[in-house]
Amino acid sequence: MKRHLKVGIACYPSFGGSGIVATNLGTELAKLGHQAHFFAYQRPFRLDLDQKNIFFHHVPVYEYDLFKYPDYTLPLAVKMCRVHEEFGLDILHVHYAVPHATAAVIALDMLRVNGITPPCVVTTLHGTDITLVGRDPALLPVVRYSMERSGGMTAVSRYLKEETERIFQPSRPVEVLYNFYTPSPTSRGRAEVRRELRLSDDDVLAIHASNLRPVKRIPDLLHMTAQVKSRRFKLLILSGNDFAPFEPLVRKLGIEKRVIVKEKVLDIDAYLNASDMGIYPSEDETFGMGILESMSHGMPVIASRVGGVPEVLEDEKSGILCTMGDVAAFVAAADRLIEDAGLRASMGRQAKLRARGKFSASTGVCEYVRYYRRIMGECR
């Protein structure tokens, strides 16, 4: 029997997809008996610290008068060293090349200088580190350096793998390991949550969960909501950031009674279970974690045909793909699903089957463990 692993996980603790993915992975590893050691400046918002085999190591962000701006990379590297010295990590799994992979390779060098065999580094690329940060000439060299010094690299979609290879021409292969998701049990049933949201039995509730960054195209989402014909249509936005900047547009469009906003929700599955479809008009998605979460709850999803989304959502099977920025197409798709309950149900069934088959936690975590063991054999 192979021994359990000790895996360090560095991620952003925010509402964004990468933090959710990292938390899901660590949680599933812990269930299998592996240790999951999280590094972040605050607790990842979905991380259950009471779960067995879960450890959280707070990374302080120091502010000295000498530095104009506080630094995170260096204290993260130091924390990685200290945790490895105490626990003997097998893997440092870092999500995003900068700053997490950069901190990890600094930690490796510090450990070697002190005569300590370091853990293997696996860097998972999520998108922004390649499509935005990686294109910045000022940062591209350090992104490339961090990737090249990693023992292994993974991408969350074929699209991102191809973009990484096109931009960076890495010397080592990039492995595609898809994100995964399994709904968590919730103590609140669908009827109870819909009562809380003041919905009638006939209302059709669409859900959108994101950090509201410009790439998510929230104005498109609101314009679409204003144009949907059915009075039964309502939109629930689970927001990882302040929704206030969008409130003037809500008032201008006269959709105050159609839009419900909940900020920084922990019990996301309760609201997913109470919804009828997902809507994601993003201009770029390397995977689309919100799409997968909606599909896992048996909902069809309307989304932009961009990036890695077509790898997750099958057009006209588990949802409807539209041209990015075509608000009229999104409106037509929503009207179609609202009026045809049978179509909504059949697409929802297909969505659930695909999500819980191809993108299940049991499949995803086993793929990662196999990858960890392979990289450990190659880098030591």
ChimeraX attribute file (.defattr): number of C-alpha atoms within 10 A of each C-alpha:
attribute: neighborCount
match mode: 1-to-1
recipient: residues
	/A:1	3
	/A:2	5
	/A:3	7
	/A:4	14
	/A:5	20
	/A:6	22
	/A:7	27
	/A:8	28
	/A:9	26
	/A:10	28
	/A:11	24
	/A:12	24
	/A:13	22
	/A:14	19
	/A:15	23
	/A:16	19
	/A:17	20
	/A:18	22
	/A:19	20
	/A:20	23
	/A:21	20
	/A:22	24
	/A:23	24
	/A:24	20
	/A:25	21
	/A:26	25
	/A:27	24
	/A:28	19
	/A:29	25
	/A:30	22
	/A:31	15
	/A:32	14
	/A:33	15
	/A:34	20
	/A:35	23
	/A:36	27
	/A:37	24
	/A:38	28
	/A:39	26
	/A:40	22
	/A:41	17
	/A:42	15
	/A:43	18
	/A:44	21
	/A:45	16
	/A:46	18
	/A:47	21
	/A:48	14
	/A:49	13
	/A:50	8
	/A:51	11
	/A:52	14
	/A:53	18
	/A:54	20
	/A:55	20
	/A:56	18
	/A:57	19
	/A:58	14
	/A:59	21
	/A:60	14
	/A:61	15
	/A:62	12
	/A:63	12
	/A:64	10
	/A:65	7
	/A:66	7
	/A:67	9
	/A:68	8
	/A:69	10
	/A:70	12
	/A:71	14
	/A:72	18
	/A:73	18
	/A:74	18
	/A:75	16
	/A:76	27
	/A:77	24
	/A:78	18
	/A:79	20
	/A:80	28
	/A:81	23
	/A:82	14
	/A:83	15
	/A:84	24
	/A:85	14
	/A:86	8
	/A:87	13
	/A:88	18
	/A:89	21
	/A:90	20
	/A:91	23
	/A:92	29
	/A:93	29
	/A:94	28
	/A:95	24
	/A:96	24
	/A:97	29
	/A:98	25
	/A:99	22
	/A:100	26
	/A:101	32
	/A:102	25
	/A:103	23
	/A:104	34
	/A:105	23
	/A:106	19
	/A:107	23
	/A:108	22
	/A:109	16
	/A:110	16
	/A:111	20
	/A:112	11
	/A:113	10
	/A:114	8
	/A:115	9
	/A:116	15
	/A:117	15
	/A:118	23
	/A:119	26
	/A:120	26
	/A:121	27
	/A:122	27
	/A:123	30
	/A:124	28
	/A:125	27
	/A:126	24
	/A:127	26
	/A:128	17
	/A:129	21
	/A:130	24
	/A:131	16
	/A:132	10
	/A:133	16
	/A:134	22
	/A:135	16
	/A:136	13
	/A:137	9
	/A:138	10
	/A:139	13
	/A:140	19
	/A:141	14
	/A:142	17
	/A:143	23
	/A:144	19
	/A:145	15
	/A:146	22
	/A:147	27
	/A:148	18
	/A:149	19
	/A:150	24
	/A:151	21
	/A:152	24
	/A:153	26
	/A:154	21
	/A:155	24
	/A:156	23
	/A:157	26
	/A:158	19
	/A:159	20
	/A:160	25
	/A:161	24
	/A:162	13
	/A:163	18
	/A:164	20
	/A:165	15
	/A:166	10
	/A:167	14
	/A:168	17
	/A:169	12
	/A:170	15
	/A:171	9
	/A:172	14
	/A:173	12
	/A:174	20
	/A:175	16
	/A:176	17
	/A:177	20
	/A:178	21
	/A:179	27
	/A:180	25
	/A:181	21
	/A:182	18
	/A:183	17
	/A:184	10
	/A:185	9
	/A:186	13
	/A:187	10
	/A:188	14
	/A:189	12
	/A:190	15
	/A:191	14
	/A:192	13
	/A:193	17
	/A:194	19
	/A:195	12
	/A:196	8
	/A:197	15
	/A:198	11
	/A:199	16
	/A:200	11
	/A:201	10
	/A:202	9
	/A:203	17
	/A:204	22
	/A:205	24
	/A:206	26
	/A:207	25
	/A:208	26
	/A:209	29
	/A:210	21
	/A:211	20
	/A:212	22
	/A:213	12
	/A:214	10
	/A:215	12
	/A:216	19
	/A:217	17
	/A:218	20
	/A:219	16
	/A:220	19
	/A:221	21
	/A:222	19
	/A:223	17
	/A:224	19
	/A:225	23
	/A:226	18
	/A:227	17
	/A:228	20
	/A:229	14
	/A:230	13
	/A:231	10
	/A:232	16
	/A:233	19
	/A:234	22
	/A:235	23
	/A:236	21
	/A:237	22
	/A:238	24
	/A:239	19
	/A:240	18
	/A:241	16
	/A:242	13
	/A:243	16
	/A:244	8
	/A:245	8
	/A:246	13
	/A:247	11
	/A:248	10
	/A:249	15
	/A:250	19
	/A:251	11
	/A:252	9
	/A:253	14
	/A:254	12
	/A:255	18
	/A:256	13
	/A:257	10
	/A:258	17
	/A:259	18
	/A:260	16
	/A:261	16
	/A:262	16
	/A:263	16
	/A:264	18
	/A:265	16
	/A:266	12
	/A:267	14
	/A:268	17
	/A:269	21
	/A:270	21
	/A:271	23
	/A:272	29
	/A:273	21
	/A:274	23
	/A:275	25
	/A:276	24
	/A:277	29
	/A:278	26
	/A:279	26
	/A:280	28
	/A:281	28
	/A:282	24
	/A:283	17
	/A:284	20
	/A:285	25
	/A:286	24
	/A:287	27
	/A:288	25
	/A:289	22
	/A:290	20
	/A:291	27
	/A:292	27
	/A:293	22
	/A:294	30
	/A:295	30
	/A:296	29
	/A:297	24
	/A:298	28
	/A:299	30
	/A:300	32
	/A:301	35
	/A:302	27
	/A:303	27
	/A:304	24
	/A:305	22
	/A:306	21
	/A:307	20
	/A:308	19
	/A:309	25
	/A:310	18
	/A:311	17
	/A:312	22
	/A:313	27
	/A:314	17
	/A:315	18
	/A:316	14
	/A:317	17
	/A:318	27
	/A:319	27
	/A:320	22
	/A:321	23
	/A:322	20
	/A:323	15
	/A:324	19
	/A:325	15
	/A:326	13
	/A:327	20
	/A:328	16
	/A:329	18
	/A:330	28
	/A:331	19
	/A:332	16
	/A:333	20
	/A:334	28
	/A:335	16
	/A:336	14
	/A:337	22
	/A:338	23
	/A:339	14
	/A:340	11
	/A:341	13
	/A:342	11
	/A:343	17
	/A:344	22
	/A:345	18
	/A:346	17
	/A:347	26
	/A:348	25
	/A:349	20
	/A:350	21
	/A:351	28
	/A:352	21
	/A:353	18
	/A:354	21
	/A:355	26
	/A:356	21
	/A:357	14
	/A:358	15
	/A:359	20
	/A:360	19
	/A:361	22
	/A:362	17
	/A:363	14
	/A:364	18
	/A:365	21
	/A:366	14
	/A:367	13
	/A:368	16
	/A:369	16
	/A:370	11
	/A:371	18
	/A:372	23
	/A:373	15
	/A:374	12
	/A:375	18
	/A:376	18
	/A:377	10
	/A:378	11
	/A:379	12
	/A:380	10
